[in-house]
Structure formats: C-alpha cells, structure tokens
C-alpha cells in the first residue's frame, strides 16, 4: 500500500470518527460539581524532522494548548482518565530556507494512571490537525493539509509549581486525496512544555 493510499484511508477514518462522535457541547456553568476536573492550559515546543520521503526537513513550532475533561466537551460517558486537548501552533522550518508553518487541531489524551507515580504521569494521545506549510515536497498537491498524529508522553514535576510534559509523536501530513497529488510527509516530533 502506498503512502497516498494510507493517507487517504486514514483521513476518511478520522472524518468518520468525528462524525460518529457527534458535535461538541460544552457543559453549562450550572452543571459544575465539586468533583469537576479543572481545565488546564500550557505552552509547548514541538521539534520535528521528516523521515519520509526523506530526512531533509526539520521544523520547530510553539504551541498553546488547553486540556479539558472529555465529558465536559463531548456529551457521552467516558473513562475518568480521558481528556480532550486543543492545540494551536506556529513555527518554521530550520533546514534550508526558513518557511512558515501553522496548525490547529484536537486530540484525545488518555492518562495511564496504573503506571503513574508521585512524580510521573504517563499518557497516550492521538488526534488530527489542519496544517498550513509554506513548503511542499514533490508530489504534494496542497499547502493546506490534514495532520493526524499519535504519540505517548508524560507529565513530570521538578519541585514545586506546575508540572512539565514531554512526548514523542508520529506526525503525518497529507490531503486525503482532496487534490490529485497527495504525496504524504511523515515525521517524528518531540514535544516539551509546561502547564501554567
């Protein structure tokens, strides 16, 4: 199966899951309870490098994010450890000439609390962004694309204050065959950040 076929299938799966899941409905203020999981916010750096079609594109983005209790956003029951994450990022390539990139998207984040300690809280996450890149590889038909990602990470504390986070993700860019040319771009990204 080619990268184009994988990208197309993955894009349709994500679109289908979003449609099946329904539309988000934030909870009303009077529905708050003392046991409510608080919203959390932070900043993170996303540092990546392509590995397919080649390893010639390195990039860095600064990202703001918000983390919500999943049930507060989506109107159905969910595991206690599940969160809904929103990210907005902007940055540039650092290889060759500097070219702008920006993305916005949503993730499901699941804490692996069975493996947590007093200092570490691991998690897995996956989601999809819309991404704009000034650059395109040969055969990539659009500057605006889908950007599915999946990864694992951990929150950790270094003394007092809000926790830090670190993660590694697989990062894919393609247009799901919305353009005749749909050469995908695959990267590994590292994330480091801190909650406020």
C-alpha positions in Angstrom: 0.0 0.0 0.0 1.4 3.4 -1.0 1.7 6.4 1.3 -1.0 8.1 -0.7 -3.4 5.2 -0.1 -2.6 5.1 3.6 -3.1 8.9 3.9 -6.5 8.7 2.1 -7.7 5.8 4.3 -6.5 7.5 7.5 -8.2 10.8 6.5 -11.5 9.1 5.9 -11.3 7.1 9.1 -10.7 10.3 11.1 -13.5 12.2 9.4 -15.8 9.2 10.0 -14.9 9.0 13.7 -15.5 12.8 14.1 -19.0 12.4 12.5 -19.9 9.4 14.6 -18.8 11.1 17.8 -21.2 13.9 17.3 -20.7 17.6 17.8 -19.0 19.0 20.9 -21.3 20.5 23.5 -19.6 22.4 26.4 -21.2 21.8 29.8 -23.4 24.6 31.2 -21.9 26.5 34.1 -24.7 25.4 36.5 -23.8 21.8 35.8 -20.4 22.2 37.6 -19.9 19.9 40.5 -17.2 20.0 43.3 -15.7 16.9 41.7 -15.3 18.5 38.4 -11.9 18.1 36.7 -10.4 21.6 36.2 -9.4 22.9 32.8 -5.6 23.1 32.3 -3.5 25.3 30.0 0.1 25.4 28.9 2.8 26.1 26.3 5.0 23.6 24.5 7.7 23.4 21.9 7.3 20.9 19.0 10.5 19.9 17.4 10.3 17.6 14.4 12.2 16.1 11.4 10.8 14.3 8.4 11.8 10.7 7.6 9.6 10.1 4.6 10.0 11.0 1.7 13.5 11.9 3.1 15.0 13.4 6.2 15.7 16.9 4.8 13.0 19.0 6.6 13.4 20.0 10.2 10.9 22.2 11.9 10.1 23.8 15.3 6.7 25.2 16.4 5.5 26.9 19.5 2.1 25.6 20.7 -0.5 26.8 23.1 -2.9 24.1 24.4 -5.9 23.6 26.6 -6.8 20.3 28.3 -10.5 19.6 29.3 -12.4 16.8 30.9 -13.6 14.7 27.9 -17.2 14.5 29.2 -17.3 18.3 29.6 -16.8 18.7 25.8 -18.5 15.5 24.3 -22.0 14.6 25.6 -21.4 10.9 26.5 -19.8 9.0 29.3 -16.1 8.5 29.1 -13.3 6.9 31.2 -12.2 9.1 34.1 -8.6 9.3 32.7 -9.7 10.6 29.2 -9.2 14.3 28.3 -9.9 16.5 25.3 -7.0 18.6 24.1 -7.0 21.6 21.8 -3.7 22.8 20.3 -2.8 25.9 18.2 0.8 26.0 16.8 3.0 28.2 14.6 6.6 28.0 13.7 9.1 27.5 10.9 11.5 25.0 9.2 15.1 25.4 10.3 16.6 23.5 7.3 17.4 25.1 4.0 15.4 28.4 3.9 13.0 29.3 6.8 9.4 28.5 5.8 6.3 29.2 7.9 4.1 26.5 9.3 0.8 26.8 11.4 -1.7 24.2 12.6 -4.7 23.9 14.8 -6.4 20.7 16.0 -7.9 18.3 18.6 -6.6 15.3 20.5 -7.9 12.6 22.8 -5.4 12.2 25.6 -5.6 9.2 28.0 -3.7 9.0 31.2 -2.1 5.7 32.1 -2.7 6.1 35.8 -1.9 2.5 36.6 1.7 3.4 35.8 1.7 6.8 37.5 4.0 7.7 40.4 4.2 10.8 42.6 6.5 12.4 40.1 5.4 10.9 36.7 2.0 10.6 35.0 2.3 8.8 31.6 -0.3 9.2 28.8 -1.1 8.3 25.2 -2.7 10.7 22.7 -3.9 10.9 19.2 -5.8 13.4 17.1 -5.9 15.4 13.9 -4.9 19.0 13.0 -5.4 21.1 9.9 -1.9 22.4 8.9 -0.6 25.0 6.6 3.0 24.8 5.4 4.8 27.3 3.1 6.8 24.3 1.8 5.7 21.2 -0.2 7.6 18.1 -1.2 7.5 16.8 -4.8 4.0 15.3 -5.5 2.4 17.1 -2.6 -0.6 18.9 -4.1 -1.5 21.4 -1.4 -0.1 23.7 1.2 -3.2 23.1 3.5 -3.5 19.5 4.6 -4.7 17.1 7.3 -2.2 16.4 10.0 -3.0 13.2 12.0 -0.7 12.5 15.0 -0.3 9.8 17.6 2.1 9.5 20.5 3.0 8.9 24.1 4.3 11.2 26.8 4.4 12.0 30.4 3.8 14.8 32.8 6.5 15.2 35.5 7.3 17.5 38.4 10.6 19.2 39.2 10.0 20.6 42.6 7.1 22.9 43.3 5.0 24.6 40.7 3.0 23.4 37.7 4.2 20.1 36.0 6.2 19.8 32.8 5.4 17.5 29.9 7.5 15.6 27.4 6.2 13.5 24.5 7.1 11.8 21.2 4.7 11.6 18.3 4.4 10.3 14.8 3.3 13.1 12.6 1.7 12.7 9.1 0.8 15.4 6.5 -1.4 14.7 3.5 -4.6 16.0 1.9 -6.6 12.6 1.9 -6.7 12.8 -1.9 -8.7 16.1 -1.9 -6.0 17.1 -4.5 -4.9 14.8 -7.3 -1.3 15.0 -6.0 -1.2 13.7 -2.4 2.4 12.7 -1.6 2.4 12.3 2.2 5.1 13.6 4.5 6.0 11.7 7.7 7.9 13.0 10.7 8.9 12.2 14.2 8.3 15.1 16.6 9.4 15.7 20.2 7.3 17.8 22.5 8.5 19.6 25.6 6.3 22.0 27.6 4.8 23.2 30.8 1.4 23.8 32.3 0.8 27.3 33.7 
